[in-house]
Amino acid sequence: MAASSVAASELLQNMNKHISILYPKASYVIRRISTSRQRSDSQPQLRVKSAPQQLVGVVGLEVHAQINSNTKLFSGSSVRFSAPPNSLVSPFDASLPGTLPVLNTRCVEAAVMTALALNCTINRTSLFDRKHYFYADLPAGYQITQQRRPIAVDGFLDYSFLGGKKRNQVIKRTVSIKQIQLEQDSGKSLHDDLRSQTLIDLNRAGVGLMELVMEPDMSCGEEAAAAVGELQRILQTLGTCQGNMSEGQLRVDANVSVHEPGEPLGIRTEVKNINSIRYLAKAIDYEIQRQIAVLQRGGTVQSQTRAFDSKSGETVPMRDKEGLQDYRFMPEPNLPPLIVYEDNASLPTGIDACQVVVVQAIREALPELPAVKRERLVQTYGLLPEHSLTLVNEDGLVEYFEEVLKATKKEPRKVIGWVTKELVGHLKQQDMSVSQSPIAPSALAELLELQETGHISSSAARRVFQEMWRSPGKTALQIIREQDLGLVSDTAQLHNICQEVLDSHPDEVNAIRGGNKKVLNKLMGLVQRETKGRADPVLVRKIIQEKTS
Amino acid sequence: MSVVSLAVKRSCRGVSLKSCNLLANDGYSITNEEIFHRRRNIFLQSHNTHLTRLLSSRPLNSKVPQAATWEPVPLDQLPPPVHIPADLLNQLERLALVDFRTKQGLACLEEAIRFADQLHAVGTSGVEPMDSVLDDRSLNLREDAVTEGDCAEELLQLSKHTIEEYFVAPPGNIPLPTREERATILKHSE
């Protein structure tokens, strides 16, 4: 197979002899060469005779991000989710004869901005092509895309995730971005199997997409999920895509294969139909395990497209059209090359300022990217990297954290736990976003201030927090009064409680006297239990130390 | 079919360049560009189509050669004729959604490829390929403002079958006859 593919590509380059693509073997390979998805093809088939020792997964991703724009890529009809069917369709979107594409400046700018954020090289000139396939939700019979020369190439995405045994170690990775291309979205088909017909809604037909091709630099579901998560945050920060996977604004297909490290890549499968980051990780890990199992049984992995079934957590083969697919790419005759300019100095004279895309202007307008924000948090507040990761990962959490800091004198390093553990824990439990939190930043700040000034102990503060969560509107002070959670700092009262505890634990007292100071903590815990966590810990320690010395 | 268009497309580049030069020489490129822009802005308007026709069929235009300037390409300059195996034919039918069916259809296809083979005789060495005569024009960009849409009723009127506000299409692609069925059909057509 490898030999025939080499031969075929040579033939392809030889224009005068291109008729030889008619030979069926070669045409099979040409289909692959002509798609943007070539990568681990033409690898020798991985045949495993004996049980392989360490097969590892290899994952590449293709991400389709819907551009956040008012209108479609080539027409002036609006872009909106869940509008009445066919209400957002222009004659061009319905591909009526005589209509022509007119490119949307915003879509070009969004692609350039995204490309800059992903460290890509912007192609000064890029080209549009037609990619043909017959499907009722693609009324023109072809999609306008960028196959020969996309708008941007050769970028990379740095991402990190929490790993290690305790999940508190920040693991950093990089994935290469092969290219970013502009293309049209298709319409939507609703299949009515009962009456054997398909209902077509063209509202989505012609919406601008950025297709991002990530090289197979990842090895498991967790890495892919972290990479997509970081991409999603970057897109949302830039505002170039809303990034909602469940609404299809961000769609991810995963190319999965397995091999022994150092060996050529194995045969890959493409997993589609993944609509959340969690499912992405699940689908990839399932697929890696499935392929390893196939090889270990002595079988071979088949090149196919598989769908992820979120109910069973499995991937299942989709209708296989592989051998028949031929996109017949051709240059789009209605669109001259797209030219972007590096800076204002390079603009040709007499050109209309609203007719150009200037890379320099977009670069200057780039907002603070998530990675930079994390670094800033670590530097400014002395946080640990893993805390900055959690802060930036939750939408709005950084702002919340900074609001709290403004209203309290408590050190950032002491506030962070409250935000990343208590608040996020409670939010996650009820599947809420930061903006839905019943406890406002100012309310949390008030609570932390009370703890900081010694009005309540930290365990009491936790109980107050829970109460505040349950009954929004009540202030921390109200709850402390109502439930009598204030710190007990009456020395006489504490003396009595400590004495009782010491009297009932003579062994521990002896241990402390014998020099084992750690036992003191146990006794302190017992005192706290007696006072329901309200005893002033500093005072209690002093009393016990006095009484046991 | 697809192969024909591919072959034509590849070799056409040299040809289209020539025609572009022709246009540039006689000052026609300006007119063409105007038409191009108008067609973009006011598509579907009849006077525009009319304008195009008027210009291209002006009877007294001396720039248009009065007699054919081409001559047939000698057969020995062409690559050997192509024969299409049955499974490639199957694939072509699926891709093109065109049914060649008979021996005659097959002969017609091979003849079409043979015709396109003449393009191989065009000398294109050292010529940068072009996609269209507009290659040196800058792409027209549009402001991101809503100007159209909200015409579901008009669009749906064009369709034979609709349900509520949906277009109705047949369920997926219609399966074509298998290779065995094909062979039978070919035999019967002999």
Interface residues (C-beta under 8 A of the other chain):
Chain A: M15 N16 K17 H18 I19 I21 L22 P24 S27 S69 N70 T71 S75 G76 S77 S78 P84 P85 N86 S87 L88 V89 S90 P91 F92 D93 A94 L96 G98 T99 L100 V102 L103 N104 T105 R106 C107 V108 L127 H132 F134 A136 S189 L190 H191 D192 D193 S196 Q197 T198 L199 I200 D201 L202 L324 D326 R328 M330 P331 E332 P333 L335 P336 P337 L338 I339 I351 C354 Q355 V356 V357
Chain B: S2 V3 S5 L6 A7 K9 R10 S11 R39 R40 F43 L44 T49 P79 V82 I84 P85 D87 L88 Q91 R94 L95 L97 I113 D117 H120 T124 D131 S132 L134 D135 D136 R137 S138 L139 N140 L141 R142 E143 D144 A145 V146 T147 E148 G149 D150 C151 A152 L155 L156 L158 H161 I163 E164 E165 Y166 F167 V168 A169 P170 P171 G172 N173
